[in-house]
Structure formats: C-alpha cells, structure tokens
Amino acid sequence: MMAHTGEKSYQCSYCNKPFDTNSDLMKHTRIHTGERPYKCSQCDKAFSQNGHLKSHLMIHTGEKPYKCSQCDKVFSWNSNLKVHLMEHSGEQPYQCSHCNKAFSRNSHLIVHLRKHTGEKPYQCSHCAKAFSDNRSLIRHIQTHTGEKQTGDKPYECSQCGKAFSQNNDLIRHMRIHSGEKPYKCSHCDKDFSDSSTLIRHIQTHTGEKPYQCSQCDKAFYRNSQLTIHQRIHTGERPFQCSYCNKAFTNNTNLVRHMKMHTGEQQHLKTYQCNQCDKICSGNSDLIKHIRTHTGEKPYQCSHCNKDFSDNSSIIKHLRAHTGEKPYQCSHCNKAFLRPGDLIKHLRSHSGEKPYQCIHCDTGFSQNSNLIKHLRTHTGDKPYQCSYCHKAFSEKCYLAKHKKTHTGEKPYRCSECQQIFSQNGTLIRHMRTHTGEKPYQCNHCNNCFQSNGGLISHLRTHTGEKPYQCSHCNKAFSRNSHLKRHLKTHTGEKPYQCSYCNNDFTEESNLLKHQITHSGEKIQQCNKCEKTFKKKQTLSKHQTNHNSEKSYQYSQFVTEFVSEPKVEVKEEQTNFVKTDSGIFNESIIE
C-alpha cells in the first residue's frame, strides 16, 4: 500500500499523491481507508489524526487560549485566530481566477472553484448523487438514513433552545439575542452581527457584482442570486407545491406559498397598519404600505423627477428611460422590462394555461385574465364611474370612460399635434405617419397597422363569423357590422341632427343630411360610400381598403345586401357626385 520511491517523497497507492514523510502518508491514507484510531473519551467521537482529537477535546474542556483583540472572540488554535482577524481587516488573500471573488480562507476558495469547474468529488453511496463539499453530502445522506448523527447539534442556545452543529453557528446566533454587532463597515460605520453580511454590504459601496448572467449581462452580488435569475431565461421552476403542483423558481417562494395550504402563516409574526388594520408579513412590507396613506415617495427619478414609494418601482421605471429590457425570451429573442412579463410570454410558446375557469373549464395563461373572464359569468362590475355611476368589469374600461367626462387627452402626436385620450390610440395613429404595418397575415402576407385589423382580415380566410344576431341568428365577421345590423331590429337612431332634430341610424347618414342645412362639402369613400367631414380622415380610412384584397370588401357587401330595408323618410335626400365632392342637389340648382 505504501511505497518508497527512492527519492524524498512517499506516494499514495490510492491517488498517487506524494508526501515528504512516511507519517504524512499514513495520515493521508486514512482518508481512503476511513480509519479513525483516535477516539474521544468524553463522547466516543473518533478522528484520523491525533491533532484533530486535541482540537476536539477543547470543545469539552472549553479551553480557548487565543483571543481576538478587536471583538474578544476566543479560539482554540492560533491559526483560527489569524483567519478570524482577516474578517475585521477585510483581507481576502485567496482570489478566484475565474470571477475575481476573494476569500479569507483557502479552503473556501477550493470549494468555490468547484462551482466553475463543476467538480463534485463527494458521492452518495445510496443514490450516486454527487456534491461539491463534504458537508452537503452529510446532510444529503441523512435524507436516506432518516436519522441525525450522534451529537449532530450539540450546541444549544440558552435563550431559545435552538441547537447548532458548530459552536461558531451558536456564537453568531447568540448575537440575535445580545444585539452585538462586532463587524463595522469602514465606508459608512454601519454595524453587522456577522462577517458575511458585512462583506455583502461592502459590495453596495464598491458596486462589485462578480456574478454575471451570460444571457443578459445582468450582474449580482451573490451566486445564489444569479442561479435564481437564470431560471427566468430557462423557464425552470424546480420547486413544486405538493398540494396544488404550482411551481416556483426558488424555495423561499415555495415555502411562503405552502403556508397558504397549511395555515401556518396564521402563527407567524405579522405587522398591522394602524390606519386601516391591513396585515403585512414583514416590517419592510408594512413600511411600503404606510406610504400609501402618507403619500410619501422618497425615491426620485433623475431623468424626469417622477417620485416613487419604493425602490423596486423606480428601478423598473428607469428602464423606460434607458430602454433596457434585460429579460429575453430564449425562443424568439423578444425582450421584456420585468421578469413577470417574460414568464407570461413564455406561456405563449409552451401553450401552458394553468388558470382554469370553474364554470366553463376555459384555461388562461394569466391569473388576471381568469379574474376578468369570471366576471362574464358573475356579471360583476366592480369599477364605477364617480361622474355618472356607470359600472365596468375592468379598470382600464373605467379609465377610458372617465376621459369622456374630463375631456383629458394627454397623448400628443409629435408629427401633426393631434391629441388622444389613450396612449394605445396614439401609437396606432403614429403608424399613419410612419406607414408601419407590423401585423402580417400568414395566409396572403397582407400587412396591417393594428392587431384588430389583422384579426378581422383573417376571418376572410377562415370564414369565421363570431358575432351573431340574437333576433334573426344572422352572423357577422365584425362586431361593428353586427351593431349596425341590430339597429334594423331595434329601430334605434342615436344620431340626431342639431338643426331639425331628425334622427339617423348611422353617423354617415347624419353627415349627408346635415349638408342640406349647411351646404358643407363632405368627403365620401369610393369603395364603401362612408362619408367624412375631413379629407385627412378619409385618407386614413382608405388605407384600410388599400391593405386588403378586393374579396374582403365583397364579403362586407354580402353581409349587408340581404338585410331588410328600413324606410327612413328624412334620409331620402338626393345627392350629386362631382369631381370636387358630394353636394345636395337642391343646393346645386
């Protein structure tokens, strides 16, 4: 087993590692054989080296002769004191060559390097699963054996009874009770109870973020943060609820979710708002909530001076200025401002619809869409107009409606200065200037300025007519066509002439009639005879015809040519079409 090479070194027959002395080789060989000849007389714990036994005995005797001059912490060995002093000085002499992260101990660097190399030398004998460090392997083995090793957590807190496997962990825990914070930041004098928290805090001053995402270049302070972030790109959700099968990207969210099923959250410490009695799960959540009452917005955008009540909101807002969209779809490369938007988008590729209606089994990719859909069954309209008390099923519909009262039109076209009440309407309007038609038919390659235009066009290929008349069961491809048709049954004439109070079913018929009073020239579409007051409006309207083939118009005619004629005396006015427009015949005479 042990062979002298004839030189100064002794080589291990298991792994070929060389040693200077035979005693060093014997100590090393025990790693392979598992031999532990040095046994503690106090607790029967065994060790492979006598030095390890001596260190262990100090746990029983309490002997710690080496004391830190800065925080009075004591150690059994001088080497441990030297490593500890680096925590105060901030010295981290062991640096990773891959990501430049530094460590105060070489053993920590060795374990860290395995994250880059993928090396996992510690293998479970039960299931062959491998681990990068021995402690993780020990914890894993206990999931097979179902038992803890003797003396697994021998260090117990005298204040709350919590037990720990290592004395250092107990010392750190005791600071929760004592309030001791021996680690001070040299930048801002903030104090911390443990060195790892101080190191993470210092990175907020230096800006150091050594862990970078390879897909979107976003950087993080900790590797664990990067691991969770990368699941946004991969769509991986490894933490699944055993009650409802809902999956999560990290264990923290799963644990929080599981408490909804177990009812455990009822026993957790909660924070209550003294103004509205709302219960918050954390103090930070309560602070954010209180700002909804006080109106406090301490976070200000440096670009537009807009204020925000919490830091996460301003971070999202800043991306509107920078154009940054860090969350990219791995299927189509579409990028998003927020991770939640990417997760929703990924379902358009996977077809996943986890939210199902209990009334009709319709599935939805988003919970918000399910909530809206449920209102079609319940008839619930929770959003009420404060001006006229009209109720709406969705908040966005109420917001649009309110602008009919206020006349607010905050969105202005930079090309023609026309103003709009909604941003979406402005975006569609801008396409009349740019000529952009981003929505393309996959049947005939015709392009459209809006998604609604494309959907209507697709029905000319599929023959779909989803809008059915409840009176005569006639079906239409467009809702506007159905509305027009319904007036033939109801006799509704919502358009009234301001000169003579005559009523009309269509606005175009009213416009034609009004020129009998004003003599005003009107613009008529030569394809569908729709009339407009402005030539500019007619031009915009005609682009809808130009983008479609002739059979689209023929379908429109087919739907309406067979409709019952409704005689309307006041609409029977003679018009003469000339090169310069349409005029009332009596005016020309």
C-alpha positions as CSV (number, residue, x, y, z in Angstrom):
1,M,0.0,0.0,0.0
2,M,2.8,2.4,0.9
3,A,5.8,2.6,-1.4
4,H,9.1,4.4,-1.0
5,T,10.0,6.0,-4.3
6,G,13.8,6.1,-3.6
7,E,13.5,9.9,-3.5
8,K,12.5,12.2,-0.7
9,S,8.7,11.6,-1.3
10,Y,6.3,8.9,-0.4
11,Q,3.4,8.2,-2.8
12,C,-0.1,7.2,-2.0
13,S,-1.1,4.0,-3.8
14,Y,-4.7,5.1,-4.0
15,C,-4.4,8.5,-5.6
16,N,-0.6,8.9,-6.3
17,K,-0.3,12.0,-4.2
18,P,3.3,12.4,-3.0
19,F,4.4,13.2,0.6
20,D,7.7,14.1,2.2
21,T,7.5,11.8,5.2
22,N,6.0,8.4,5.9
23,S,3.9,9.7,8.8
24,D,2.3,12.3,6.5
25,L,1.5,9.4,4.0
26,M,0.0,7.3,6.8
27,K,-2.3,10.2,7.9
28,H,-3.4,10.8,4.3
29,T,-4.1,7.1,3.7
30,R,-6.7,7.1,6.4
31,I,-8.8,9.4,4.2
32,H,-9.2,6.5,1.8
33,T,-9.5,3.7,4.4
34,G,-11.8,5.6,6.7
35,E,-9.6,4.5,9.7
36,R,-10.0,6.7,12.8
37,P,-7.8,5.4,15.5
38,Y,-8.0,8.5,17.9
39,K,-11.1,8.3,20.0
40,C,-12.6,11.0,22.3
41,S,-13.0,9.6,25.9
42,Q,-15.9,12.1,26.5
43,C,-18.2,11.4,23.6
44,D,-16.7,8.4,21.7
45,K,-16.2,10.6,18.5
46,A,-13.2,9.3,16.5
47,F,-10.6,11.1,14.4
48,S,-8.0,10.1,11.8
49,Q,-5.3,12.4,13.4
50,N,-4.2,13.0,16.9
51,G,-4.2,16.8,16.3
52,H,-7.9,16.7,15.4
53,L,-8.6,14.9,18.6
54,K,-6.8,17.5,20.6
55,S,-8.8,20.3,18.9
56,H,-12.0,18.4,19.6
57,L,-11.2,17.9,23.3
58,M,-11.1,21.7,23.7
59,I,-14.9,21.6,22.9
60,H,-15.3,19.6,26.1
61,T,-12.8,21.5,28.3
62,G,-13.8,24.9,26.9
63,E,-10.2,25.8,26.5
64,K,-9.7,28.7,24.1
65,P,-6.4,30.4,24.7
66,Y,-6.3,32.6,21.6
67,K,-8.3,35.8,22.0
68,C,-9.2,38.5,19.3
69,S,-8.1,41.9,20.4
70,Q,-11.0,43.6,18.4
71,C,-14.1,41.7,19.5
72,D,-12.9,39.5,22.4
73,K,-13.8,36.3,20.5
74,V,-11.7,33.4,21.6
75,F,-10.3,30.4,19.6
76,S,-8.7,27.0,20.4
77,W,-6.0,27.5,17.8
78,N,-3.8,30.4,16.7
79,S,-4.5,29.6,13.0
80,N,-8.2,30.1,13.6
81,L,-7.5,33.4,15.2
82,K,-5.4,34.6,12.2
83,V,-8.2,33.7,9.8
84,H,-10.7,35.5,12.0
85,L,-8.6,38.7,12.1
86,M,-9.0,38.9,8.4
87,E,-12.7,39.4,8.9
88,H,-12.0,42.6,10.7
89,S,-9.3,43.8,8.4
90,G,-11.3,42.8,5.3
91,E,-8.3,41.0,4.0
92,Q,-9.1,38.3,1.5
93,P,-5.9,36.9,0.1
94,Y,-7.3,34.0,-1.8
95,Q,-8.8,35.1,-5.1
96,C,-10.8,33.1,-7.7
97,S,-9.1,33.3,-11.2
98,H,-12.5,32.9,-12.9
99,C,-14.6,35.6,-11.3
100,N,-12.2,37.5,-9.1
101,K,-14.2,36.7,-6.0
102,A,-11.9,36.7,-2.9
103,F,-11.9,34.7,0.3
104,S,-10.2,34.8,3.7
105,R,-9.6,31.1,3.7
106,N,-8.0,28.8,1.1
107,S,-10.5,26.0,1.9
108,H,-13.3,28.4,1.0
109,L,-11.7,29.2,-2.4
110,I,-11.2,25.5,-3.1
111,V,-15.0,24.8,-2.5
112,H,-15.9,27.9,-4.6
113,L,-13.7,26.9,-7.6
114,R,-15.8,23.7,-7.9
115,K,-18.8,26.0,-9.0
116,H,-16.8,26.9,-12.0
117,T,-15.2,23.5,-12.8
118,G,-18.4,21.6,-12.0
119,E,-16.3,19.2,-9.9
120,K,-18.3,17.2,-7.3
121,P,-15.9,14.8,-5.6
122,Y,-18.3,13.7,-2.8
123,Q,-20.6,11.0,-3.9
124,C,-23.6,9.5,-2.1
125,S,-23.2,5.7,-1.7
126,H,-27.0,5.3,-1.7
127,C,-28.0,7.0,-4.9
128,A,-24.7,8.1,-6.6
129,K,-25.7,11.8,-6.3
130,A,-22.5,13.9,-6.1
131,F,-21.7,17.1,-4.2
132,S,-19.0,19.8,-4.2
133,D,-18.4,19.8,-0.5
134,N,-18.5,17.1,2.3
135,R,-21.0,19.0,4.5
136,S,-23.6,18.9,1.7
137,L,-23.0,15.1,1.3
138,I,-23.5,14.5,5.0
139,R,-26.8,16.5,5.0
140,H,-27.9,14.5,2.0
141,I,-27.1,11.1,3.4
142,Q,-29.3,11.9,6.4
143,T,-32.3,12.1,4.0
144,H,-31.7,8.4,3.2
145,T,-31.0,7.2,6.8
146,G,-33.7,9.3,8.3
147,E,-31.6,10.0,11.4
148,K,-29.2,12.5,12.7
149,Q,-25.7,11.5,13.7
150,T,-25.0,11.4,17.5
151,G,-24.0,14.8,18.6
152,D,-25.1,16.3,15.3
153,K,-26.3,19.6,17.0
154,P,-24.5,19.6,20.4
155,Y,-24.5,23.4,20.8
156,E,-27.8,24.7,22.2
157,C,-28.8,28.3,22.7
158,S,-29.6,29.1,26.4
159,Q,-32.1,31.8,25.4
160,C,-34.4,30.0,23.0
161,G,-33.2,26.3,22.9
162,K,-32.2,26.3,19.2
163,A,-29.4,23.8,18.5
164,F,-26.4,24.0,16.2
165,S,-23.9,21.6,14.8
166,Q,-21.0,24.0,15.2
167,N,-20.0,26.4,18.0
168,N,-19.4,29.2,15.6
169,D,-23.0,29.0,14.4
170,L,-24.2,29.2,18.0
171,I,-22.0,32.3,18.6
172,R,-23.5,34.0,15.5
173,H,-27.0,33.1,16.7
174,M,-26.4,34.4,20.2
175,R,-25.8,37.9,18.7
176,I,-29.5,38.0,17.8
177,H,-30.4,37.9,21.5
178,S,-27.5,40.2,22.7
179,G,-27.8,42.7,19.8
180,E,-24.0,42.5,19.4
181,K,-22.7,43.7,16.0
182,P,-18.9,43.5,16.1
183,Y,-18.3,43.9,12.3
184,K,-18.2,47.6,11.3
185,C,-18.3,49.0,7.7
186,S,-15.3,51.2,7.0
187,H,-17.3,53.2,4.5
188,C,-20.4,54.2,6.5
189,D,-19.8,52.9,10.1
190,K,-22.8,50.6,9.8
191,D,-22.5,47.5,12.1
192,F,-23.3,43.9,11.4
193,S,-23.6,40.7,13.5
194,D,-21.5,38.5,11.1
195,S,-18.7,39.0,8.7
196,S,-20.5,37.5,5.6
197,T,-23.3,40.2,5.9
198,L,-20.6,42.9,6.2
199,I,-18.8,41.6,3.0
200,R,-22.1,41.7,1.1
201,H,-22.8,45.2,2.4
202,I,-19.4,46.5,1.3
203,Q,-20.3,45.5,-2.2
204,T,-23.1,48.1,-2.2
205,H,-20.3,50.7,-1.7
206,T,-17.8,49.3,-4.2
207,G,-20.5,48.3,-6.7
208,E,-18.8,45.0,-7.2
209,K,-21.1,42.3,-8.7
210,P,-18.9,39.4,-9.5
211,Y,-21.7,37.0,-10.8
212,Q,-22.8,37.9,-14.3
213,C,-25.6,36.4,-16.3
214,S,-24.3,35.1,-19.7
215,Q,-27.6,35.8,-21.4
216,C,-28.4,39.3,-20.5
217,D,-25.2,40.6,-18.7
218,K,-27.1,41.4,-15.5
219,A,-24.7,41.1,-12.6
220,F,-25.4,40.0,-9.0
221,Y,-23.7,40.2,-5.6
222,R,-24.1,36.5,-4.8
223,N,-24.0,33.3,-6.9
224,S,-27.3,32.2,-5.4
225,Q,-29.0,35.4,-6.8
226,L,-27.6,34.6,-10.3
227,T,-28.8,31.0,-10.1
228,I,-32.4,32.1,-9.3
229,H,-32.2,34.8,-12.0
230,Q,-31.1,32.4,-14.7
231,R,-34.3,30.4,-14.2
232,I,-36.1,33.4,-15.8
233,H,-34.3,32.7,-19.0
234,T,-34.6,28.9,-18.9
235,G,-38.2,28.9,-17.5
236,E,-37.1,26.3,-14.9
237,R,-39.2,26.1,-11.8
238,P,-37.7,23.3,-9.7
239,F,-39.7,23.9,-6.5
240,Q,-43.2,22.4,-6.8
241,C,-46.0,22.6,-4.3
242,S,-47.2,19.1,-3.2
243,Y,-50.7,20.4,-2.7
244,C,-51.6,22.1,-6.0
245,N,-48.5,21.4,-8.2
246,K,-47.8,25.1,-8.6
247,A,-44.1,25.6,-9.3
248,F,-41.6,28.3,-8.2
249,T,-38.1,29.5,-9.2
250,N,-36.9,29.5,-5.6
251,N,-37.5,27.7,-2.4
252,T,-38.4,30.9,-0.5
253,N,-41.5,31.5,-2.7
254,L,-42.5,27.8,-2.4
255,V,-42.3,27.9,1.5
256,R,-44.3,31.1,1.5
257,H,-46.9,29.6,-0.8
258,M,-47.1,26.3,1.2
259,K,-48.2,28.2,4.3
260,M,-51.4,29.2,2.4
261,H,-52.3,25.5,2.4
262,T,-51.1,24.5,5.8
263,G,-52.4,27.7,7.5
264,E,-49.0,28.1,9.1
265,Q,-48.9,31.8,8.3
266,Q,-51.5,32.4,10.9
267,H,-48.9,31.7,13.6
268,L,-46.2,33.9,12.1
269,K,-45.3,37.3,13.3
270,T,-47.3,39.9,11.4
271,Y,-47.2,43.7,11.2
272,Q,-50.5,45.6,11.3
273,C,-51.2,49.0,9.8
274,N,-52.6,51.4,12.5
275,Q,-54.6,53.3,9.9
276,C,-56.5,50.6,8.0
277,D,-55.7,47.4,10.0
278,K,-54.1,45.7,7.0
279,I,-51.8,42.8,8.0
280,C,-48.3,42.7,6.4
281,S,-46.0,39.7,6.6
282,G,-42.8,41.8,7.1
283,N,-41.9,45.1,8.6
284,S,-40.5,46.3,5.2
285,D,-43.9,45.5,3.6
286,L,-45.6,47.5,6.3
287,I,-43.3,50.5,5.7
288,K,-44.2,50.4,1.9
289,H,-47.9,50.1,2.7
290,I,-47.9,53.0,5.1
291,R,-46.6,55.2,2.3
292,T,-50.0,54.6,0.5
293,H,-51.6,56.5,3.4
294,T,-48.9,59.2,3.9
295,G,-48.3,59.7,0.2
296,E,-44.5,59.6,0.9
297,K,-42.4,58.9,-2.2
298,P,-38.8,59.1,-1.2
299,Y,-37.3,57.7,-4.5
300,Q,-37.0,60.2,-7.3
301,C,-36.1,59.6,-11.0
302,S,-33.1,61.6,-12.1
303,H,-34.4,61.8,-15.6
304,C,-37.9,63.1,-15.2
305,N,-38.2,63.9,-11.4
306,K,-41.1,61.4,-11.0
307,D,-41.3,60.1,-7.5
308,F,-41.9,56.6,-6.3
309,S,-42.8,55.0,-3.0
310,D,-40.4,52.0,-3.2
311,N,-37.0,51.3,-4.7
312,S,-38.2,48.4,-6.9
313,S,-40.7,50.7,-8.7
314,I,-38.0,53.3,-9.6
315,I,-35.7,50.6,-10.9
316,K,-38.5,49.3,-13.2
317,H,-39.3,53.0,-14.2
318,L,-35.7,53.8,-15.1
319,R,-35.7,51.1,-17.8
320,A,-38.3,53.2,-19.6
321,H,-35.6,55.9,-20.0
322,T,-32.7,53.6,-20.7
323,G,-34.6,51.3,-22.9
324,E,-33.1,48.4,-21.0
325,K,-35.0,45.1,-21.4
326,P,-32.9,42.6,-19.5
327,Y,-35.3,39.6,-19.7
328,Q,-35.1,37.9,-23.1
329,C,-37.1,35.0,-24.4
330,S,-34.9,32.1,-25.4
331,H,-37.4,31.1,-28.1
332,C,-37.9,34.3,-30.1
333,N,-35.4,36.7,-28.5
334,K,-38.2,39.1,-27.5
335,A,-37.1,41.2,-24.5
336,F,-39.0,42.5,-21.5
337,L,-38.7,45.0,-18.8
338,R,-39.9,42.7,-16.0
339,P,-39.3,39.0,-15.3
340,G,-43.0,38.5,-14.7
341,D,-43.7,39.7,-18.3
342,L,-41.2,37.2,-19.6
343,I,-42.8,34.3,-17.6
344,K,-46.2,35.3,-19.1
345,H,-44.8,35.5,-22.6
346,L,-43.1,32.1,-22.3
347,R,-46.6,30.5,-22.0
348,S,-47.4,31.7,-25.5
349,H,-44.7,29.3,-26.7
350,S,-45.4,26.4,-24.3
351,G,-49.2,26.8,-24.6
352,E,-49.4,26.4,-20.8
353,K,-52.7,27.7,-19.3
354,P,-52.5,27.0,-15.6
355,Y,-55.5,29.1,-14.6
356,Q,-58.8,27.4,-15.3
357,C,-62.4,28.7,-15.0
358,I,-64.6,26.7,-12.6
359,H,-67.7,27.5,-14.6
360,C,-66.7,26.5,-18.2
361,D,-63.2,25.0,-17.9
362,T,-61.7,27.7,-20.2
363,G,-57.9,27.9,-19.5
364,F,-55.9,31.1,-19.2
365,S,-52.1,31.8,-19.2
366,Q,-52.5,34.6,-16.6
367,N,-54.5,34.8,-13.4
368,S,-55.6,38.3,-14.2
369,N,-57.2,37.1,-17.4
370,L,-59.1,34.4,-15.5
371,I,-60.4,37.0,-13.0
372,K,-61.7,39.2,-15.9
373,H,-63.2,36.1,-17.5
374,L,-65.1,35.1,-14.3
375,R,-66.9,38.4,-14.4
376,T,-68.6,37.3,-17.6
377,H,-70.2,34.5,-15.6
378,T,-70.9,36.5,-12.4
379,G,-71.8,39.8,-14.1
380,D,-69.6,41.6,-11.6
381,K,-68.7,45.2,-12.5
382,P,-66.6,46.4,-9.6
383,Y,-65.3,49.6,-11.2
384,Q,-67.9,52.5,-11.0
385,C,-67.6,56.0,-12.6
386,S,-67.7,58.7,-10.0
387,Y,-69.4,61.1,-12.5
388,C,-72.3,59.1,-13.8
389,H,-72.1,55.9,-11.7
390,K,-71.8,53.6,-14.8
391,A,-70.1,50.4,-13.8
392,F,-67.4,48.4,-15.7
393,S,-65.9,45.0,-15.4
394,E,-62.3,46.2,-15.9
395,K,-60.4,49.1,-14.5
396,C,-59.0,50.0,-17.9
397,Y,-62.5,50.4,-19.3
398,L,-63.4,52.8,-16.5
399,A,-60.2,54.9,-17.1
400,K,-61.1,55.2,-20.8
401,H,-64.7,56.1,-19.9
402,K,-63.7,58.8,-17.4
403,K,-61.9,60.7,-20.1
404,T,-65.3,61.2,-21.9
405,H,-66.2,63.3,-18.8
406,T,-62.9,65.1,-18.2
407,G,-62.1,65.6,-21.9
408,E,-58.5,64.7,-20.9
409,K,-56.2,64.0,-23.9
410,P,-52.7,63.8,-22.6
411,Y,-51.1,62.0,-25.6
412,R,-50.0,64.3,-28.4
413,C,-48.7,63.3,-31.8
414,S,-45.3,64.9,-32.5
415,E,-46.0,65.0,-36.2
416,C,-49.3,66.7,-36.5
417,Q,-50.0,67.7,-32.9
418,Q,-53.3,65.7,-32.8
419,I,-54.1,64.7,-29.2
420,F,-55.5,61.5,-27.9
421,S,-57.0,60.2,-24.6
422,Q,-55.1,56.9,-24.7
423,N,-51.5,56.0,-25.4
424,G,-52.5,53.0,-27.5
425,T,-54.6,55.2,-29.8
426,L,-51.6,57.5,-30.3
427,I,-49.4,54.5,-31.1
428,R,-51.8,53.4,-33.8
429,H,-52.2,56.9,-35.1
430,M,-48.4,57.3,-35.4
431,R,-48.4,54.4,-37.9
432,T,-50.4,56.6,-40.3
433,H,-47.3,58.9,-40.4
434,T,-44.7,56.2,-40.5
435,G,-46.6,53.8,-42.7
436,E,-45.6,50.9,-40.3
437,K,-47.8,47.8,-40.6
438,P,-46.4,45.4,-38.1
439,Y,-49.2,42.8,-38.2
440,Q,-48.8,40.4,-41.2
441,C,-51.3,37.8,-42.4
442,N,-49.7,34.3,-42.7
443,H,-52.1,33.3,-45.5
444,C,-51.6,36.1,-48.0
445,N,-48.8,38.3,-46.5
446,N,-51.1,41.4,-46.3
447,C,-49.9,43.7,-43.5
448,F,-52.0,45.8,-41.1
449,Q,-51.4,48.7,-38.8
450,S,-53.3,47.1,-35.8
451,N,-53.8,43.6,-34.4
452,G,-57.5,44.2,-34.6
453,G,-57.3,44.8,-38.3
454,L,-55.4,41.6,-38.8
455,I,-57.9,39.6,-36.7
456,S,-60.8,40.9,-38.8
457,H,-58.9,40.2,-42.0
458,L,-58.1,36.6,-41.0
459,R,-61.8,35.9,-40.9
460,T,-62.0,36.4,-44.7
461,H,-59.7,33.3,-44.9
462,T,-61.4,31.2,-42.2
463,G,-65.0,32.3,-42.9
464,E,-65.4,32.7,-39.2
465,K,-68.4,34.9,-38.2
466,P,-68.4,35.1,-34.4
467,Y,-70.9,37.9,-34.0
468,Q,-74.5,36.5,-34.2
469,C,-77.7,38.5,-34.1
470,S,-80.0,37.4,-31.2
471,H,-83.1,38.3,-33.2
472,C,-82.6,36.5,-36.5
473,N,-79.3,34.5,-35.9
474,K,-77.6,36.2,-38.8
475,A,-73.8,36.1,-38.2
476,F,-71.1,38.7,-39.0
477,S,-67.3,38.8,-39.1
478,R,-67.1,42.1,-37.3
479,N,-68.8,43.4,-34.2
480,S,-69.3,46.8,-35.8
481,H,-71.3,45.1,-38.6
482,L,-73.5,43.4,-36.0
483,K,-74.2,46.6,-34.2
484,R,-75.2,48.3,-37.4
485,H,-77.5,45.3,-38.3
486,L,-79.1,45.3,-34.8
487,K,-80.5,48.8,-35.4
488,T,-82.7,47.3,-38.2
489,H,-84.4,45.3,-35.4
490,T,-84.5,47.9,-32.6
491,G,-85.1,50.9,-34.8
492,E,-82.5,52.8,-32.7
493,K,-81.4,56.1,-34.2
494,P,-78.8,57.5,-31.9
495,Y,-77.5,60.3,-34.3
496,Q,-79.7,63.5,-34.1
497,C,-79.5,66.5,-36.4
498,S,-78.8,69.7,-34.4
499,Y,-80.7,71.7,-36.9
500,C,-84.0,69.9,-37.2
501,N,-83.8,67.1,-34.7
502,N,-84.2,64.3,-37.3
503,D,-82.7,61.0,-36.1
504,F,-80.5,58.6,-38.0
505,T,-79.2,55.1,-37.5
506,E,-75.7,55.9,-38.8
507,E,-73.4,58.9,-38.4
508,S,-72.6,58.9,-42.1
509,N,-76.3,59.3,-42.9
510,L,-76.4,62.2,-40.4
511,L,-73.5,63.9,-42.1
512,K,-75.1,63.6,-45.5
513,H,-78.3,65.0,-44.1
514,Q,-76.6,68.0,-42.4
515,I,-75.2,69.4,-45.7
516,T,-78.8,70.1,-46.6
517,H,-78.6,72.7,-43.9
518,S,-75.1,73.9,-44.1
519,G,-74.1,73.3,-47.7
520,E,-70.8,72.0,-46.4
521,K,-68.8,69.8,-48.6
522,I,-68.2,66.2,-47.4
523,Q,-65.7,63.5,-48.3
524,Q,-67.0,60.1,-49.4
525,C,-65.1,56.8,-49.7
526,N,-65.4,55.5,-53.3
527,K,-65.3,51.9,-52.0
528,C,-67.8,51.7,-49.2
529,E,-69.5,55.2,-49.6
530,K,-68.7,56.0,-46.0
531,T,-68.6,59.8,-45.6
532,F,-66.2,62.1,-43.6
533,K,-66.0,65.8,-42.8
534,K,-62.3,65.9,-43.2
535,K,-60.2,64.8,-46.2
536,Q,-57.5,63.7,-43.8
537,T,-59.9,61.3,-42.0
538,L,-61.0,59.9,-45.4
539,S,-57.3,59.2,-46.3
540,K,-56.7,57.3,-43.1
541,H,-59.9,55.3,-43.6
542,Q,-58.9,54.4,-47.2
543,T,-55.7,52.8,-46.0
544,N,-57.8,50.1,-44.5
545,H,-59.2,49.3,-48.0
546,N,-55.8,49.5,-49.7
547,S,-54.2,47.0,-47.4
548,E,-56.8,44.3,-48.2
549,K,-57.8,42.4,-51.3
550,S,-61.0,43.0,-53.2
551,Y,-62.7,39.9,-51.8
552,Q,-62.6,41.4,-48.3
553,Y,-64.9,44.2,-49.5
554,S,-67.2,41.7,-51.3
555,Q,-67.7,39.9,-48.0
556,F,-68.8,43.2,-46.4
557,V,-71.4,43.6,-49.2
558,T,-72.6,40.1,-48.9
559,E,-73.3,40.6,-45.2
560,F,-75.4,43.7,-45.7
561,V,-77.0,43.4,-49.2
562,S,-79.7,41.0,-47.9
563,E,-80.6,43.0,-44.8
564,P,-84.2,44.2,-44.6
565,K,-84.6,47.7,-45.9
566,V,-85.9,50.3,-43.3
567,E,-87.6,53.2,-44.9
568,V,-86.4,56.5,-43.4
569,K,-88.1,59.5,-45.0
570,E,-85.7,62.1,-43.7
571,E,-82.8,60.1,-45.2
572,Q,-84.2,60.1,-48.7
573,T,-82.2,63.1,-49.9
574,N,-80.8,63.4,-53.5
575,F,-77.1,63.9,-53.8
576,V,-75.0,64.7,-56.8
577,K,-71.4,63.4,-57.0
578,T,-68.9,65.8,-58.7
579,D,-65.2,65.8,-59.1
580,S,-64.9,68.2,-56.1
581,G,-67.1,66.3,-53.7
582,I,-70.8,65.4,-52.9
583,F,-73.5,68.1,-52.7
584,N,-77.2,68.3,-52.1
585,E,-79.0,68.5,-55.4
586,S,-81.2,71.4,-54.3
587,I,-78.2,73.5,-53.4
588,I,-76.6,73.0,-56.9
589,E,-79.8,74.1,-58.5
